Amino acid sequence: MNQDDIRQSIQDAKTNEMGVGFVGVEMFIISVALGIIFSSWWIFGIVLIGSFILFNIEYTAKILLLILTLAWGVIAYKIGHVFGISAAIVLGALALLFAGGIHFSAFGGFRDMK
């Protein structure tokens, strides 16, 4: 292994850590939102702890990351729809690409943690 490979591996690890942090914030926001909607600390705790447990299982992590990526695309599409169908398609596609990249790096980070 030469110096460039080591440097690239360190950079990849940092990128993966950023993705994991982003997903952690997403899970926290979703847990808070569901806790507020159902007016229950139990729901908040179960969703938060449950999501972190599910992210430690490779198969369920892939599914959850796909769902989160699609959710970002739908949210951006809905926001863009206010400005017209063209804006909706462009924003939805960009959100899918950005969220997909972040979630893909997060998946690498979850694998690195094992």
GIJO-V852696 format. One record per residue. N is the residue number from 1. PSI is psi in degrees with one decimal (none if undefined). D_CENTER is the distance of its C-alpha to the mean C-alpha in whole Angstrom. Layout:
N PSI D_CENTER
N PSI D_CENTER
This chain:
1 124.6 32
2 -179.7 32
3 -37.7 31
4 -38.4 29
5 -40.8 27
6 -44.3 27
7 -43.4 25
8 -38.5 23
9 -40.4 22
10 -42.3 21
11 -41.3 19
12 -41.3 17
13 -40.0 17
14 -41.4 16
15 -42.4 13
16 -38.9 12
17 -38.3 12
18 -41.8 10
19 -40.8 7
20 -40.8 8
21 -40.7 9
22 -44.5 6
23 -36.3 4
24 -41.2 8
25 -41.3 8
26 -46.0 6
27 -37.9 8
28 -45.2 11
29 -42.9 11
30 -42.2 11
31 -43.6 14
32 -45.9 16
33 -45.5 16
34 -36.3 17
35 -39.7 19
36 -44.0 21
37 -44.3 21
38 1.4 23
39 50.1 25
40 126.1 24
41 -31.1 23
42 -45.9 23
43 -45.2 20
44 -51.9 18
45 -42.9 19
46 -44.1 19
47 -43.3 15
48 -52.6 14
49 -41.8 16
50 -39.9 15
51 -39.3 12
52 -34.2 12
53 -44.6 15
54 -29.3 13
55 -11.6 11
56 -4.8 14
57 121.3 15
58 -44.9 14
59 -47.2 15
60 -29.8 13
61 -42.5 10
62 -43.7 10
63 -46.4 11
64 -40.5 8
65 -36.3 6
66 -43.0 8
67 -43.6 9
68 -39.5 6
69 -46.7 7
70 -35.7 10
71 -42.4 10
72 -39.6 9
73 -43.8 12
74 -42.9 14
75 -45.8 14
76 -36.9 15
77 -45.1 17
78 -40.9 19
79 -44.4 19
80 -27.0 21
81 -23.3 23
82 -33.5 25
83 -2.4 26
84 165.8 27
85 -35.4 26
86 -45.6 25
87 -37.4 23
88 -44.5 21
89 -45.2 21
90 -48.7 20
91 -40.6 17
92 -43.9 16
93 -43.4 16
94 -41.8 15
95 -39.7 12
96 -43.5 11
97 -48.0 12
98 -47.9 10
99 -38.3 7
100 -41.8 8
101 -43.5 9
102 -43.4 7
103 -32.1 5
104 -42.5 8
105 -33.4 9
106 -39.1 7
107 -39.7 9
108 -37.7 12
109 -38.5 12
110 -37.7 11
111 -35.7 15
112 -29.4 16
113 -17.6 16
114 none 18
